[in-house]
Amino acid sequence: MALGVQLKEIPSWTCCGAVYPLTSRKISGLAAPIRILREAKIMGSDVMVTGCSFCFNVLKRANRDFTNDPLTKKRISAYIADDVRVDPETGEKRKEWPEFGGESDVKVLHLLEYLRDRIGFDSISSNMKRPLQGLEIAPYYGCALLRPAKEIGLDDPENPVIMASLFSSLVANPIDFAFKNECCASFLSVSSPEVASRASHVILESARSEGAKALAVTCPLCFYNLEQRQSEVAQQYLDFKEMPVFYFTELLALAMGVEPRKAVGLNEHSVDVRPLLKSVGLLEEKLGVE
């Protein structure tokens, strides 16, 4: 509410599938995101906002294909026609569904996009309670947030600035670095953890070489590889030093005056972020989290 808006969670949300189907024949892979978007319409919303890069990628591309390809729309609609819907208020099971028209009914926005285009970074700056002055933060975009560029259309895939612009509006010092939009090897984290560790090491050291004191991400998988995997990176590269990693919403919450112990979750990081925040005056001892 610090920005004058209130987002509502879909009561019966499900996983979007995380990966966009690589073949048009796999209609079942598009059913989940269309079901979610249909639920948003039932709630009376014409906008779906997500803070996860993979959800954004899958939902937006599924919505686009559903809208622009009549055959895809027909096949998916037939696939999910027999779904049973549970009314979130009464618990009653129903099979009547409103027709879903795709992008004409619900548009998909990443939270960064919503902040930029619907609220405005200037408005965010004017409502800021705790400027992030002195914080040298490297925005890491990864791959799913920006590509494929023609379908996503969020920012320049080679030189993105949306997150850097947000941090500038919060008076932080965004650090540009060469690997800001390179893949962190997210889906190799289980099958080839050494590859993921190597990718994480390259990204973190690239940011460090430009003077960054911390990294900011927009993707849970990127956060896992770049933050929680740092102990494994240190075993693989003996000269490696830990670097704090934030989800961009944590820094936004701090800047908007959210009390750290209540909502930000600063005590849940594998790499402690509190010493850095205290060093630049953004986390007072009395506001610290145990």
Buried (B, 14 or more C-beta within 10 A) or exposed (E): EBBEEEEEEBEEEEEBBBEBBEEEEEBEBBBBBBBBBBBBBBBEBEEBBBBBBBBBBBBBBBBBBBBEBEEBBEBBBEBBEEEEBEEEEEEEEEEEBEEBEBBEBBBBBBBBBBBBEEBEBEBBBEBBEBBBEBBBBBBBBBBBBBBEEEEBEBBEBEEBBBBBBBBBBBBBBBBBBEBBBBBBBBBBBEEEBEEBBBBBBBBBBBBBEBEBBBBBBBBBBBBBBBBBBBEBBBEBBEEBEBBBBBBBBBBBBBBBEBEBEEEBBBEEBBBEBBEBBBEBEBBEEEBBBE
